Amino acid sequence: MPLAIVILAAGQGKRMRSDLPKVLQPLAGRPLLAHVVATAQELEPSSIHVVYGHGGERVRESLSAAPVAWAHQAEQRGTGHAVAQAMPQVHDADLVLVLYGDVPLIRAETLRQLVALAGPKSVALLTTELDDPAGYGRIVRNARGQVQRIVEEKDASARIKRIREGNTGVMVVPAKLLRRWLARLRTDNAQGELYLTDIVAMAVKEKIKVAPLVDDNPADVLGVNDKAQLAEVEAVYRARQAGALLAAGVTLVDPARVDVRGALATGRDVLIDVNVVFEGNVRLGDRVRIGANCVIRDTEIGDDTEVFPNCVIDRATIGPACHIGPFARFRPSSKLARGVHIGNFVEVKNSTLGEGSKSNHLTYLGDAVVGAKVNVGAGTVTCNYDGVNKSQTHIDDGAFIGSGAMLVAPVRVGARATIGAGSVITRDTPADKLTLERSKQVTIDGWHRPTKKT
């Protein structure tokens, strides 16, 4: 049967104490809801429907590129009412998988198993065993172990509260039956809401099979209602990513102190030190070493390159056998060839550096094209911006730039040219020659430094 996925994302999240809607709270740099939508897409459903309410336009804007249909729940009347808002867009021939925008860690493989249990005349229900089931609806089974109903905690007796099998809220229901059952929901319960969970008892009464799947890892179905739970989910997500890296052969100096907020691809014998954050799409080649406290975003780093501590690398391409940092910064559209050295407190922006070039100290290279085997001395600045226009600096192969040089773009330094320390270069310089630009040094006799009056 075709699969339609309905994601409930209308909750306000008062306990977050935030102006940001609950489903937009960040997990690993992305909204909670974005994680759920991504998992839903892995199942290749015929349609995905998101039911939104509080912060509606912000929610829609944040996922404007996602392939989802939107259903508005203007009034919060319970989970059953929320699912009903999406049903006009769902076909009777579909199976309906219900997910939650604040349950971001559920695995696609678990959901595939759950969907396989459902059919035209069967309902599949995801449950989990909890040491402390407080806050969860309880799964009530008969003596033969068959699910009979779900009882929400606020409606549960003391006996039912002792049941440790909790309802995750995730279920798969044939759309035709779901539509009928939703129309029969009533609000005669402790919260005065239309409970989606009440359809389980309806199914049992009609002798429709209810097939439970017990998720033996409660972390998969953790919901997020406050900042403490958000931090708990973040820790689980971080541990999962670290586990995947270790399984891939990466050496993590401390698996608890690495954050992967996107997709990280790694070669062989990669080492990652503590407190490193990866964002977006990052690829590390073989034998890459990343020092402590680095932030690396949407970047490719070639084989045998070492990034020393405290570097920020944003949307760059770093070639093989390079040495980076410590305390180096790369801004977008920078590209290094093989064997480039970028040292401490060097900033590179929208620049390319050829093979074997070096800039080891206290330098800004912006909008520059640097050839091979160029040496850029400490304190050099490519003066690329006049307040309106950004212009390029070209430094040809083998040039040597003395310390403290100002290269005022647009300008070209010829091949194997040498620029004297402290020069301000405003015109192209010839190849193979020394170019200096210095004002005359003057000493003022009889000058006294001002002193404070006593």
C-alpha positions as CSV (number, residue, x, y, z in Angstrom):
1,M,0.0,0.0,0.0
2,P,1.2,3.6,-0.6
3,L,2.6,5.3,2.5
4,A,1.5,8.7,3.7
5,I,3.3,10.2,6.6
6,V,1.7,12.7,8.9
7,I,4.0,14.7,11.2
8,L,2.4,16.5,14.1
9,A,4.2,19.8,14.7
10,A,1.6,22.2,16.1
11,G,2.6,22.2,19.8
12,Q,3.5,25.5,21.4
13,G,6.2,24.2,23.8
14,K,5.6,26.5,26.7
15,R,8.1,24.7,28.8
16,M,10.8,25.7,26.4
17,R,10.4,29.3,27.6
18,S,11.4,30.5,24.2
19,D,10.0,32.7,21.4
20,L,11.0,30.0,19.0
21,P,8.3,27.4,18.2
22,K,9.2,24.0,19.8
23,V,9.7,22.1,16.6
24,L,12.2,24.8,15.5
25,Q,14.4,24.4,18.5
26,P,17.9,23.4,17.2
27,L,19.3,19.9,17.4
28,A,22.8,19.5,15.9
29,G,22.3,22.8,14.2
30,R,19.0,21.9,12.5
31,P,15.4,22.3,13.7
32,L,13.9,19.3,15.5
33,L,11.3,19.1,12.7
34,A,13.9,19.0,10.0
35,H,15.3,15.8,11.5
36,V,11.9,14.2,11.5
37,V,11.2,15.2,7.9
38,A,14.6,13.8,6.8
39,T,13.9,10.5,8.4
40,A,10.5,10.5,6.8
41,Q,12.0,11.0,3.4
42,E,14.2,7.9,3.9
43,L,11.1,5.8,3.8
44,E,10.3,7.2,0.3
45,P,6.6,7.8,1.0
46,S,4.0,8.9,-1.5
47,S,3.4,12.0,0.6
48,I,4.5,13.8,3.7
49,H,2.1,16.1,5.6
50,V,3.1,18.4,8.4
51,V,0.4,19.6,10.8
52,Y,1.4,23.0,12.1
53,G,-0.1,25.5,14.5
54,H,1.9,27.8,16.9
55,G,4.4,29.9,15.1
56,G,2.9,28.7,11.9
57,E,4.5,30.9,9.3
58,R,7.9,30.6,10.9
59,V,7.6,26.8,10.8
60,R,6.6,26.8,7.2
61,E,9.4,29.3,6.3
62,S,12.1,27.2,8.0
63,L,11.2,24.2,5.9
64,S,10.1,26.0,2.8
65,A,12.4,23.8,0.6
66,A,11.1,20.5,2.1
67,P,8.8,18.3,-0.1
68,V,5.9,18.4,2.4
69,A,2.2,19.3,2.3
70,W,1.0,21.6,5.1
71,A,-2.1,21.3,7.2
72,H,-3.0,24.0,9.7
73,Q,-4.4,23.2,13.2
74,A,-5.8,26.5,14.2
75,E,-7.2,25.2,17.5
76,Q,-5.3,22.7,19.7
77,R,-7.8,20.0,20.5
78,G,-5.5,16.9,20.9
79,T,-3.6,14.5,18.7
80,G,-6.7,13.0,17.1
81,H,-7.8,16.4,16.1
82,A,-4.3,17.2,14.7
83,V,-4.2,14.1,12.5
84,A,-7.7,14.9,11.2
85,Q,-6.4,18.2,9.8
86,A,-4.2,16.3,7.4
87,M,-6.7,13.6,6.3
88,P,-8.4,15.6,3.5
89,Q,-5.1,15.3,1.6
90,V,-4.6,11.6,2.3
91,H,-6.1,8.9,0.0
92,D,-8.1,6.0,1.3
93,A,-5.7,3.5,-0.3
94,D,-2.8,4.8,1.8
95,L,-1.3,3.6,5.0
96,V,-0.8,6.5,7.4
97,L,2.3,6.7,9.5
98,V,2.0,9.2,12.4
99,L,5.2,10.9,13.6
100,Y,6.0,13.8,15.9
101,G,8.0,16.9,15.2
102,D,9.5,16.9,18.6
103,V,10.7,13.2,18.5
104,P,13.8,13.6,16.3
105,L,15.9,10.5,17.0
106,I,13.5,7.8,15.7
107,R,15.3,5.6,13.2
108,A,14.2,4.9,9.6
109,E,15.0,1.2,10.1
110,T,12.6,1.0,13.1
111,L,9.9,2.7,11.1
112,R,10.3,0.3,8.1
113,Q,9.8,-2.6,10.5
114,L,6.7,-0.9,11.9
115,V,5.2,-0.2,8.5
116,A,5.7,-3.8,7.5
117,L,3.4,-4.9,10.3
118,A,0.5,-2.8,9.1
119,G,-1.9,-3.5,6.3
120,P,-5.5,-2.9,5.1
121,K,-6.9,-4.6,8.2
122,S,-4.1,-4.2,10.7
123,V,-2.7,-1.4,12.8
124,A,0.9,-1.2,13.8
125,L,1.9,0.4,17.1
126,L,5.4,1.4,18.3
127,T,5.9,1.0,22.1
128,T,8.9,1.0,24.4
129,E,9.8,-0.4,27.8
130,L,10.7,2.3,30.3
131,D,12.3,2.2,33.8
132,D,10.2,5.3,34.6
133,P,7.2,5.6,32.3
134,A,5.8,8.7,34.0
135,G,4.3,11.0,31.4
136,Y,3.7,8.3,28.9
137,G,0.4,6.6,28.0
138,R,0.4,3.0,29.1
139,I,-0.1,-0.1,26.8
140,V,-2.7,-2.3,28.3
141,R,-2.5,-5.9,27.1
142,N,-4.7,-8.9,27.9
143,A,-3.6,-12.2,29.5
144,R,-2.4,-13.4,26.0
145,G,-0.2,-10.4,25.6
146,Q,-2.5,-8.8,23.0
147,V,-2.8,-5.0,23.0
148,Q,-6.3,-3.9,24.1
149,R,-6.1,-0.2,24.6
150,I,-3.8,2.8,25.4
151,V,-4.5,4.8,28.6
152,E,-3.1,8.3,28.9
153,E,-1.4,8.9,32.3
154,K,-3.8,11.5,33.4
155,D,-6.6,9.0,32.9
156,A,-4.8,6.0,34.4
157,S,-5.5,4.2,37.7
158,A,-2.7,3.4,40.1
159,R,-2.7,-0.2,38.7
160,I,-2.3,1.0,35.1
161,K,0.4,3.5,36.1
162,R,2.5,0.5,37.3
163,I,2.7,-0.7,33.7
164,R,6.2,0.0,32.2
165,E,5.4,-0.4,28.6
166,G,4.8,3.1,27.2
167,N,3.1,4.4,24.1
168,T,5.5,6.4,21.8
169,G,2.5,7.8,19.8
170,V,4.0,6.4,16.6
171,M,1.6,4.2,14.7
172,V,0.6,3.0,11.2
173,V,-3.1,2.9,10.4
174,P,-4.9,2.2,7.1
175,A,-6.3,5.6,6.0
176,K,-9.9,4.4,5.3
177,L,-10.2,3.0,8.9
178,L,-8.4,5.9,10.4
179,R,-10.8,8.4,8.8
180,R,-13.8,6.6,10.3
181,W,-12.2,6.2,13.7
182,L,-11.2,9.9,13.9
183,A,-14.8,10.9,13.3
184,R,-15.9,8.9,16.4
185,L,-13.4,10.3,18.9
186,R,-14.8,12.0,22.0
187,T,-13.4,14.4,24.6
188,D,-14.7,12.6,27.7
189,N,-11.2,12.3,29.3
190,A,-9.1,14.1,31.9
191,Q,-7.7,16.6,29.3
192,G,-10.9,17.2,27.4
193,E,-9.1,16.4,24.1
194,L,-9.5,14.1,21.1
195,Y,-6.9,11.4,21.8
196,L,-5.5,9.6,18.7
197,T,-4.7,6.7,21.1
198,D,-8.4,5.9,21.5
199,I,-8.5,4.4,18.0
200,V,-6.6,1.4,19.3
201,A,-9.6,0.3,21.5
202,M,-11.8,0.9,18.5
203,A,-9.7,-1.3,16.3
204,V,-9.7,-4.1,19.0
205,K,-13.5,-3.8,19.2
206,E,-13.8,-4.2,15.5
207,K,-11.4,-7.2,15.6
208,I,-8.8,-5.3,13.6
209,K,-5.4,-6.7,14.4
210,V,-3.2,-4.4,16.5
211,A,0.5,-5.4,16.0
212,P,2.9,-3.9,18.5
213,L,6.6,-3.4,17.9
214,V,8.7,-2.8,21.0
215,D,11.6,-0.5,20.5
216,D,14.2,-1.8,22.9
217,N,16.1,1.6,22.9
218,P,14.0,4.2,24.6
219,A,16.4,7.0,23.4
220,D,15.0,6.5,19.9
221,V,11.6,7.9,20.9
222,L,12.6,10.6,23.4
223,G,10.4,13.6,23.1
224,V,11.5,17.2,23.6
225,N,9.4,19.4,25.8
226,D,11.9,21.6,27.6
227,K,15.6,22.6,27.4
228,A,16.7,19.8,29.7
229,Q,15.2,17.2,27.3
230,L,16.7,19.1,24.4
231,A,20.1,18.8,25.9
232,E,19.5,15.1,26.6
233,V,18.5,14.4,23.0
234,E,21.6,16.4,21.8
235,A,23.8,14.2,23.9
236,V,22.2,11.0,22.4
237,Y,22.6,12.4,18.9
238,R,26.2,13.3,19.5
239,A,27.0,9.8,20.9
240,R,25.4,8.2,17.8
241,Q,27.5,10.3,15.5
242,A,30.7,9.5,17.5
243,G,29.8,5.8,17.4
244,A,29.5,5.9,13.6
245,L,32.9,7.6,13.3
246,L,34.5,5.0,15.6
247,A,32.9,2.2,13.6
248,A,34.4,3.8,10.4
249,G,37.9,3.7,11.9
250,V,38.3,7.3,13.0
251,T,40.3,7.9,16.1
252,L,38.4,10.2,18.5
253,V,40.5,11.5,21.4
254,D,37.3,11.8,23.4
255,P,34.1,10.6,21.7
256,A,32.0,12.7,24.1
257,R,33.6,15.9,22.8
258,V,33.0,15.9,19.1
259,D,29.9,17.4,17.4
260,V,28.8,16.4,13.9
261,R,26.1,18.8,12.7
262,G,25.6,17.5,9.2
263,A,27.4,14.9,7.1
264,L,31.0,14.0,7.8
265,A,32.8,11.6,5.4
266,T,36.2,10.3,6.5
267,G,39.1,8.5,4.9
268,R,41.5,6.0,6.7
269,D,43.5,6.8,9.8
270,V,41.8,10.1,10.6
271,L,42.4,11.6,14.0
272,I,40.0,14.2,15.6
273,D,41.0,15.9,18.9
274,V,38.5,17.2,21.5
275,N,35.8,19.9,21.0
276,V,35.8,19.8,17.2
277,V,32.5,20.9,15.5
278,F,31.7,19.8,12.0
279,E,28.8,21.6,10.2
280,G,27.2,21.0,6.8
281,N,29.0,18.6,4.4
282,V,32.6,18.0,5.4
283,R,35.0,15.5,3.8
284,L,38.3,14.5,5.4
285,G,40.9,12.5,3.4
286,D,43.2,9.8,4.5
287,R,45.5,10.5,7.5
288,V,44.0,13.9,8.2
289,R,44.5,15.2,11.7
290,I,42.2,17.8,13.2
291,G,43.4,19.6,16.4
292,A,41.3,20.6,19.3
293,N,38.7,23.4,19.3
294,C,38.3,23.6,15.5
295,V,35.0,24.5,13.7
296,I,34.9,23.1,10.1
297,R,31.9,23.9,7.9
298,D,31.2,22.7,4.3
299,T,34.8,21.9,3.6
300,E,37.0,19.3,1.9
301,I,40.4,18.5,3.4
302,G,42.9,16.5,1.4
303,D,45.0,13.5,2.4
304,D,47.8,14.0,5.0
305,T,46.8,17.5,5.9
306,E,47.0,18.6,9.6
307,V,44.8,21.3,11.0
308,F,46.3,22.5,14.3
309,P,44.1,23.7,17.2
310,N,41.6,26.6,17.2
311,C,41.0,27.0,13.5
312,V,37.8,28.1,11.8
313,I,37.4,26.8,8.3
314,D,34.2,27.8,6.4
315,R,33.4,26.5,2.8
316,A,37.0,26.0,1.8
317,T,38.9,23.4,-0.2
318,I,42.1,22.4,1.4
319,G,44.5,20.3,-0.6
320,P,46.7,17.4,0.5
321,A,49.7,17.7,2.8
322,C,48.9,21.1,4.0
323,H,49.6,22.6,7.4
324,I,46.9,24.8,8.9
325,G,47.0,27.0,12.0
326,P,46.9,27.2,14.9
327,F,44.3,30.0,15.1
328,A,43.8,30.3,11.3
329,R,40.6,31.3,9.7
330,F,39.2,30.5,6.3
331,R,36.3,32.3,4.9
332,P,34.2,31.0,1.9
333,S,35.6,30.2,-1.5
334,S,39.2,29.7,-0.4
335,K,41.3,26.9,-2.1
336,L,44.7,25.6,-1.2
337,A,46.9,23.4,-3.5
338,R,49.2,20.7,-2.2
339,G,51.7,21.5,0.6
340,V,50.4,25.0,1.5
341,H,51.2,26.3,5.0
342,I,48.8,28.7,6.6
343,G,50.0,29.7,10.1
344,N,48.8,31.3,13.2
345,F,46.4,34.3,12.9
346,V,46.3,34.2,9.2
347,E,42.9,34.8,7.5
348,V,42.2,33.6,4.0
349,K,39.1,34.8,2.1
350,N,38.0,34.0,-1.4
351,S,41.6,33.3,-2.4
352,T,43.6,30.5,-4.0
353,L,47.1,29.5,-3.0
354,G,49.4,27.4,-5.3
355,E,51.5,24.4,-4.4
356,G,54.0,24.9,-1.7
357,S,53.1,28.5,-0.8
358,K,53.4,29.7,2.7
359,S,51.9,32.4,4.9
360,N,52.9,31.6,8.4
361,H,52.0,34.6,10.6
362,L,49.5,37.4,11.1
363,T,48.4,38.0,7.5
364,Y,45.2,38.7,5.6
365,L,44.8,37.3,2.1
366,G,41.5,38.4,0.6
367,D,40.5,38.1,-3.0
368,A,44.0,37.0,-3.9
369,V,45.4,34.6,-6.5
370,V,48.7,33.3,-5.1
371,G,51.0,31.1,-7.3
372,A,53.3,28.2,-6.3
373,K,56.2,28.5,-3.8
374,V,55.3,32.0,-2.7
375,N,56.4,33.2,0.7
376,V,54.1,35.8,2.3
377,G,55.8,37.5,5.3
378,A,54.2,38.3,8.7
379,G,51.8,41.2,8.8
380,T,51.1,41.3,5.1
381,V,47.7,42.6,4.0
382,T,46.0,42.4,0.6
383,C,44.1,45.7,0.6
384,N,41.1,44.4,-1.4
385,Y,38.2,46.7,-0.5
386,D,37.9,50.4,-1.1
387,G,34.6,50.7,0.6
388,V,32.6,49.9,-2.5
389,N,34.5,47.6,-4.8
390,K,36.6,44.4,-4.0
391,S,39.6,44.0,-6.2
392,Q,42.1,41.1,-6.8
393,T,45.7,40.8,-5.9
394,H,47.8,38.5,-8.1
395,I,51.1,37.1,-6.7
396,D,52.9,35.1,-9.2
397,D,55.1,31.9,-8.7
398,G,58.1,32.1,-6.5
399,A,57.5,35.7,-5.2
400,F,58.7,36.7,-1.7
401,I,56.6,39.2,0.2
402,G,58.5,40.9,3.0
403,S,56.9,41.4,6.4
404,G,54.4,44.2,6.9
405,A,53.7,44.8,3.2
406,M,50.5,46.3,2.1
407,L,49.4,45.2,-1.4
408,V,46.8,47.6,-2.6
409,A,44.5,45.9,-5.1
410,P,44.2,45.7,-8.0
411,V,47.9,44.9,-8.2
412,R,50.2,42.1,-9.5
413,V,53.5,41.0,-8.1
414,G,55.6,39.4,-10.8
415,A,57.2,35.9,-10.7
416,R,60.1,35.5,-8.3
417,A,59.8,39.2,-7.4
418,T,60.7,40.4,-3.9
419,I,58.8,43.0,-2.0
420,G,60.8,44.8,0.7
421,A,59.5,44.7,4.3
422,G,57.2,47.5,5.1
423,S,56.4,48.5,1.5
424,V,53.0,49.8,0.3
425,I,52.6,48.5,-3.2
426,T,50.1,50.3,-5.4
427,R,51.4,49.4,-8.8
428,D,52.4,46.1,-10.5
429,T,55.9,45.0,-9.7
430,P,58.3,43.3,-12.3
431,A,59.4,39.7,-12.1
432,D,62.8,38.8,-10.6
433,K,63.4,42.2,-9.1
434,L,63.3,43.8,-5.6
435,T,60.7,46.5,-5.2
436,L,60.7,48.8,-2.2
437,E,58.4,51.6,-1.1
438,R,59.4,53.4,2.0
439,S,59.2,57.0,3.2
440,K,62.4,58.6,4.4
441,Q,63.2,57.9,8.0
442,V,63.5,61.1,10.1
443,T,64.7,61.7,13.6
444,I,63.5,64.9,15.3
445,D,66.1,66.4,17.6
446,G,64.9,68.2,20.7
447,W,61.6,66.4,20.8
448,H,60.2,65.4,24.2
449,R,57.4,63.0,25.0
450,P,54.5,64.7,26.7
451,T,54.3,64.2,30.5
452,K,51.4,64.4,32.9
453,K,51.2,67.4,35.2
454,T,51.8,66.5,38.9
